[in-house]
Amino acid sequence: MEVASMPRIPVRTACLAATLLLTALAGTPVPAVARDLPDRYVVSREAGVLPEGITVTPDGTMYVSSDGLGTLYRSRIGAADLEPFPARGLEERTSTLGVHTDRRGRVLSVGGAILTVHDRHGRLLARRTAKEGPLGAPHLNDLVVTEDAVYVTDWANPVIHRAEIRGSTVGPLEPWLDIRAAFPQFPARYWLLNGIVADETGSTLLVASNGTEAVWRIGVADREVSRLDLGEQSFGADGMVLRGRTLYAVLNYGAPHGVYIARLDGELRAGTVTHRLTDEPFDLPTTLAKHGCRLYVVNSQLDEPPGRPPYTVRAIPDPTCDDSP
């Protein structure tokens, strides 16, 4: 910094400005910190909701989906109770799983064979139906939104679906990759594709597979498929979050239930599990979201449907965050 080139401010003016700034700040509400936020959120007290998916926007708005009813719920992270999100056009979709938002604030969610796009007021902007897969009707599970596309996993088929994004338009939902065809070593059955995440450039996807108890890496440009090498602690996650080279994953199958965190290499081909958070009071966790230094984990109760109200989301500190309490 070239200090000499900066304009000189009279001392009395600088002091007055500082005093006015401090006075203004004293009367301004301070943003909520982790210790001021709820540790538990009630999605609903209505019977049969069975929450499944979750996302938290940069401004702290939380959306949670219902596997049992197909409803979407919304709240700010400062409020402990969510309310139904008035999303129009969900009458034919009795189950909603993955839910995410894009940079425009649109709410994208999937369930059954249907992808929907809503604005933040609940107005239906787009509805896309996936085509039948090699093994029958699609069962869309989760999605990730990149700069130019939406990628969706299919729990019933070894297929990744894709809808192109051009400006404000979301194109048709088309089969994009049959993993079994692209990677002959992929098991012949029981894939159970779950969570999906993308790196910051949208050039690499990571796809979780309960059935293979692994996470699979897919290069978008060449559609190359390889298994993410996590060593002896390899896992088949349900929901996932990727921040830089840190992968957050929820496990509810084949291992102690909870949140697992792995540090990956620069190409997202291999990594090491650094944390296993399995002692928290989770109730069949399905996925998670990250906001600030907290992780928001869905308690689905899907192992004993219709479960028992209230249905909740649990918030825990992110142990990789320096600002965690």
C-alpha positions in Angstrom: 0.0 0.0 0.0 1.4 3.5 -0.9 0.4 5.4 2.2 1.8 8.6 0.9 -0.7 8.7 -2.0 -3.7 8.5 0.4 -5.6 11.8 1.1 -4.8 13.4 4.5 -7.8 13.6 6.8 -7.9 16.2 9.5 -7.5 14.7 13.0 -10.7 16.2 14.3 -12.7 14.9 11.3 -11.2 11.4 11.7 -12.1 11.3 15.4 -15.6 12.5 14.7 -16.0 9.8 12.0 -14.8 7.1 14.3 -17.1 8.3 17.0 -20.1 8.3 14.6 -19.1 4.8 13.4 -18.9 3.3 16.9 -22.2 4.9 17.8 -23.9 3.5 14.7 -22.4 0.0 15.4 -23.7 0.1 19.0 -27.2 0.4 17.7 -26.9 -2.2 14.9 -28.0 -5.8 15.6 -25.0 -8.1 15.5 -25.4 -11.2 13.2 -26.2 -14.4 15.1 -23.2 -16.5 16.1 -23.2 -20.2 16.5 -23.9 -20.1 20.3 -27.1 -18.0 19.6 -28.5 -20.5 17.1 -30.7 -23.5 17.9 -29.0 -26.9 18.1 -32.2 -28.6 17.0 -34.7 -27.5 14.4 -38.3 -28.9 14.2 -39.1 -29.5 10.5 -42.7 -30.6 11.3 -45.0 -32.0 13.9 -47.3 -33.5 11.3 -47.3 -37.3 11.2 -45.5 -39.1 8.4 -43.3 -36.2 7.1 -40.0 -38.2 7.2 -37.5 -35.4 6.3 -34.8 -36.4 3.8 -33.0 -33.6 2.0 -31.6 -30.2 3.1 -29.8 -27.1 1.9 -28.9 -23.8 3.6 -28.4 -20.8 1.4 -25.6 -18.3 1.9 -28.0 -15.9 3.6 -29.0 -18.6 6.2 -32.3 -19.8 4.7 -32.9 -23.5 5.3 -35.0 -25.8 3.0 -35.8 -29.3 4.0 -37.7 -31.9 1.9 -40.2 -34.6 2.9 -39.9 -38.1 1.7 -43.2 -39.0 3.3 -45.4 -36.2 2.0 -43.5 -34.5 -0.8 -43.7 -31.2 0.9 -40.8 -28.6 1.2 -40.2 -26.7 4.4 -38.4 -23.5 5.0 -37.0 -21.3 7.8 -34.1 -19.0 8.7 -31.3 -20.7 10.7 -32.1 -18.4 13.6 -35.6 -19.9 14.0 -36.1 -23.3 15.5 -39.3 -24.2 13.7 -39.7 -24.6 10.0 -42.9 -23.8 8.0 -44.3 -25.4 4.8 -42.8 -23.7 1.7 -45.7 -22.8 -0.6 -44.2 -24.6 -3.6 -46.8 -25.0 -6.3 -47.1 -28.0 -8.6 -46.0 -30.7 -6.1 -49.4 -32.4 -5.9 -48.3 -35.3 -8.1 -45.0 -35.8 -6.3 -45.7 -37.5 -2.9 -42.0 -37.9 -2.1 -39.3 -35.2 -2.3 -35.7 -36.1 -1.7 -32.8 -33.9 -2.9 -33.2 -30.1 -2.6 -30.8 -27.4 -3.5 -30.7 -23.7 -4.5 -28.8 -22.0 -7.3 -27.1 -18.6 -7.5 -30.4 -17.0 -8.7 -32.1 -18.2 -5.5 -34.2 -20.7 -7.3 -35.2 -23.9 -5.4 -34.6 -27.1 -7.2 -35.8 -30.4 -5.9 -36.3 -34.0 -7.1 -38.5 -37.0 -6.2 -39.9 -39.9 -8.2 -39.2 -39.1 -11.8 -39.7 -35.3 -11.5 -37.3 -32.3 -11.2 -39.0 -29.0 -10.2 -37.6 -25.5 -10.2 -39.4 -22.8 -8.0 -38.6 -19.2 -7.3 -38.2 -18.1 -3.7 -41.9 -17.3 -3.4 -42.9 -20.9 -4.4 -43.9 -20.1 -8.0 -43.3 -23.1 -10.3 -40.7 -22.1 -13.0 -40.0 -25.5 -14.5 -41.0 -29.1 -14.3 -38.8 -31.8 -15.9 -39.5 -35.5 -16.1 -36.7 -38.1 -16.3 -36.9 -40.8 -19.0 -37.1 -44.5 -18.1 -33.7 -46.1 -17.3 -32.2 -49.4 -18.4 -33.9 -51.1 -15.5 -37.2 -49.3 -15.5 -38.8 -46.2 -13.9 -36.4 -43.6 -12.5 -36.2 -42.8 -8.8 -34.5 -39.5 -8.6 -32.5 -39.1 -5.4 -30.2 -36.1 -5.2 -28.9 -33.3 -7.4 -26.1 -30.8 -7.8 -26.3 -27.5 -9.6 -23.3 -26.2 -11.6 -22.8 -23.1 -13.7 -24.3 -24.8 -16.8 -26.2 -27.9 -15.7 -28.2 -29.8 -13.1 -26.9 -33.3 -12.5 -29.3 -35.8 -10.8 -28.7 -39.3 -9.4 -31.1 -42.2 -9.9 -31.5 -44.6 -7.0 -33.2 -47.3 -9.2 -30.8 -47.1 -12.2 -27.0 -46.7 -12.5 -27.7 -43.5 -14.4 -26.8 -39.8 -13.9 -29.4 -37.5 -15.5 -28.5 -34.0 -16.7 -30.5 -30.8 -17.5 -28.7 -28.0 -19.3 -28.9 -24.5 -17.9 -28.9 -21.6 -20.3 -29.4 -18.3 -18.6 -32.6 -18.6 -16.7 -33.8 -21.6 -18.6 -33.5 -25.2 -17.4 -33.6 -27.7 -20.3 -35.0 -31.2 -20.6 -33.8 -33.8 -18.1 -31.9 -36.4 -20.2 -29.9 -39.5 -19.4 -26.3 -38.3 -19.3 -24.2 -41.2 -18.1 -24.8 -44.9 -17.6 -22.1 -45.7 -15.1 -22.3 -49.4 -15.6 -21.7 -48.9 -19.4 -18.9 -46.4 -18.9 -17.1 -48.4 -16.2 -17.3 -52.2 -16.8 -16.0 -53.0 -13.3 -19.1 -51.3 -11.8 -21.2 -53.9 -10.0 -24.1 -55.4 -12.0 -26.7 -54.4 -9.5 -27.4 -52.8 -6.1 -25.9 -49.4 -7.0 -28.3 -47.3 -5.0 -26.9 -43.9 -6.2 -27.4 -41.3 -3.5 -25.6 -38.0 -3.0 -23.9 -36.0 -5.7 -21.5 -33.0 -5.4 -19.3 -31.0 -7.9 -16.1 -29.1 -7.5 -16.1 -25.4 -7.8 -15.5 -25.4 -11.6 -18.2 -28.0 -12.3 -15.6 -30.2 -14.0 -15.6 -33.1 -11.6 -18.5 -34.9 -9.9 -18.5 -37.2 -6.9 -21.3 -39.6 -6.6 -22.2 -41.7 -3.6 -23.4 -45.3 -3.9 -24.8 -47.1 -0.8 -24.8 -50.4 -2.7 -21.2 -50.4 -3.6 -20.2 -48.7 -0.3 -18.0 -46.3 -2.3 -17.9 -42.8 -3.7 -17.3 -42.5 -7.5 -15.4 -39.8 -9.3 -16.7 -38.7 -12.7 -14.9 -36.3 -15.1 -17.5 -34.2 -16.8 -15.6 -33.6 -20.0 -14.6 -37.2 -20.7 -17.1 -38.9 -18.5 -14.3 -41.0 -17.0 -15.4 -43.0 -14.0 -13.1 -44.1 -11.2 -13.5 -45.0 -7.5 -12.5 -42.4 -5.0 -9.7 -44.0 -3.0 -10.3 -43.4 0.8 -8.1 -46.3 1.8 -9.4 -48.7 4.4 -12.1 -46.3 5.5 -13.8 -46.2 2.1 -17.6 -45.6 2.5 -20.8 -45.5 0.6 -22.4 -42.2 1.7 -26.0 -41.0 1.4 -25.9 -37.1 1.3 -22.6 -35.2 0.8 -21.2 -31.7 0.8 -18.0 -30.7 -0.9 -16.1 -27.5 0.2 -12.8 -27.1 -1.7 -11.0 -30.4 -1.0 -13.0 -31.3 2.2 -15.8 -33.9 1.7 -18.6 -34.1 4.3 -20.7 -37.3 4.1 -23.5 -38.8 6.0 -23.5 -42.6 6.6 -26.5 -44.6 7.5 -25.6 -48.0 5.9 -22.8 -50.5 6.5 -21.0 -48.4 9.1 -21.7 -46.5 12.4 -24.3 -43.8 11.5 -23.1 -40.3 11.5 -21.0 -37.7 9.7 -17.7 -38.6 8.1 -15.2 -36.0 6.9 -12.4 -36.6 4.4 -9.6 -34.5 3.1 -9.1 -35.1 -0.6 -6.2 -34.5 -3.0 -6.2 -31.8 -5.6 -7.7 -34.0 -8.4 -10.4 -35.4 -6.0 -9.1 -38.9 -6.7 -8.0 -40.0 -3.2 -8.2 -38.8 0.3 -8.1 -39.6 4.0 -11.0 -39.7 6.5 -10.1 -37.2 9.2 -13.2 -37.2 11.4 -16.0 -39.7 12.3 -18.8 -38.0 14.2 -20.9 -40.9 15.3 -21.7 -40.1 18.9 -24.3 -37.4 18.2 -28.0 -38.1 18.8 -28.8 -38.8 15.1 -31.9 -40.7 14.0 -31.1 -42.3 10.7 -29.4 -39.2 9.2 -29.8 -38.9 5.4 -27.9 -35.8 4.4 -26.4 -32.6 5.6 -25.7 -28.9 4.8 -22.9 -26.7 5.8 -23.3 -23.0 6.8 -20.5 -21.1 8.5 -18.9 -23.3 11.1 -21.9 -25.6 11.6 -23.2 -28.7 9.9 -27.0 -29.3 9.7 -27.9 -33.0 9.7 -31.4 -34.4 8.8 -32.9 -37.0 11.2 -35.0 -38.9 8.7 -36.5 -41.7 10.9 -36.7 -43.6 7.6 -35.7 -46.9 9.2 -39.1 -47.0 11.0 -41.7 -45.2 8.8 -43.8 -43.2 9.4 -41.5 -42.3 12.3 -42.6 -40.3 15.3 -43.1 -36.5 15.4 -41.5 -34.1 15.8 -39.2 -34.6 12.8 -35.9 -32.7 13.3 -32.6 -31.4 12.0 -29.6 -31.5 14.3 -26.9 -28.8 14.1 -23.4 -29.6 15.2 -20.1 -27.7 15.1 -17.8 -28.3 12.1 -14.6 -29.7 13.6 -12.6 -28.6 10.6 -13.5 -24.9 11.1 -11.2 -22.7 13.1 -14.2 -20.6 14.3 -16.1 -23.6 15.7 -17.1 -23.0 19.3 
